[in-house]
Amino acid sequence: MTFNPSALTQVADYFKVLSELSRLQVLCSLKSGSKNVTEIMEETGLGQANVSKHLKILAQSGIVSRTPQGVSVYYEIVEPFIFDLCELVGDRLSVRLQEQSQQLKQLEGLRQR
């Protein structure tokens, strides 16, 4: 599969949105269902301005939707495959750490000889 530069730019922008720890915390909070800003704040420990800023970015990128309900706005994940992506990356990082650990053990074994 080949991508033209315009498509790659969109992919890069998408990953930029996901590259912020606080945004990932907000997404993890929303994994169990829709929540308002106050509920997200309680789960993440992030401040109101911070949560609101990240929700705006996530909504603009189409990752979450916003639904007004009375005086509150509820946010919900539109693209749940994000958690599959995070799991895939986490699994790869785990494998890499195991490989590095094995290499360190081998180096320690050489030093002890």
Number of C-alpha atoms within 10 A of each C-alpha: 2 6 9 7 9 9 11 12 12 11 12 12 13 15 11 10 17 17 11 11 10 16 19 18 18 24 25 17 20 21 15 10 11 18 21 18 21 17 14 25 19 12 14 16 13 17 13 13 11 13 20 18 11 19 23 14 14 24 16 12 13 14 19 22 19 19 14 10 9 7 5 12 15 20 23 22 23 14 11 14 10 17 14 10 11 13 12 12 12 12 12 12 12 12 12 12 12 12 12 12 12 12 12 12 12 11 11 11 10 9 8 6 5
